Amino acid sequence: MVKRIAALLLSAVMITTSAGCAYKQYAQQSDTDYGSRQANDPKMLGGRAYGKATNNADQHNNSFFEYSSVISRKVTDLNGVASAIVMLTDKNAYVGLMLDWTAVGTRNSGGKSEQDNTGTSEGVYNHDTGSPYGNSKILVSPYNSYFSVNDVNDLSDELKQTVALRVRELAPAVQEVHISANMEFVNYFNDFAKEAWGGRSLMPHIDKFNTVVNYHFAGGKDMPSPITQPGTYSPTETQMNH
């Protein structure tokens, strides 16, 4: 009888352990957890799918660019992503992300949120000034908005890998995939996307587009004027996608 009880207890422990291991493996493989960062994590097996892959000094001097509604929707479907805007060029894919914190570990490190959403509960837009007016022309705002991450290096590597693999599934010919959740970057991409949604050519904007991506991903020194809060908000760091 004692042996039977012991055997049952051991079996229960093994089942519980097995279930725990299975759940852990599921979480590591799913898009609900971008923060485990353990050896042999299934998301990071294989070669890195995002960031710099060549030494071409002109990698971000693109000849054309276009908005991809299909890939944008596929990336938006990922947990942790509120919205994605994907642009394809003759060389690369560029992804602007807006985050919603529905997945864990989307940031490489902690830190204060860039968004102040306390005005939502107070019936105002800007908690600092009490103003009820927002800026309908932008997608990401410092107030009452989904979330941005200024420095691309603060985005989880697992998130970037997951996004890049999804992009490459649908655009296998791209040389590099570059990803940012920077507020200004996303709002510029939103402006470009609006042109595409309106059926207008993006080619008149190619120089501005190249300036934006060179600044964020290649250390470019030129950046178009901030559009989120002109005269108030500006990017604090040159972004490098390592």
Summary of the structure (lengths in Angstrom):
residues: 242
radius of gyration: 21.3
end to end distance: 61.6
largest distance: 82.9
contacts: 712
relative contact order: 0.17
helix: 38%
strand: 14%
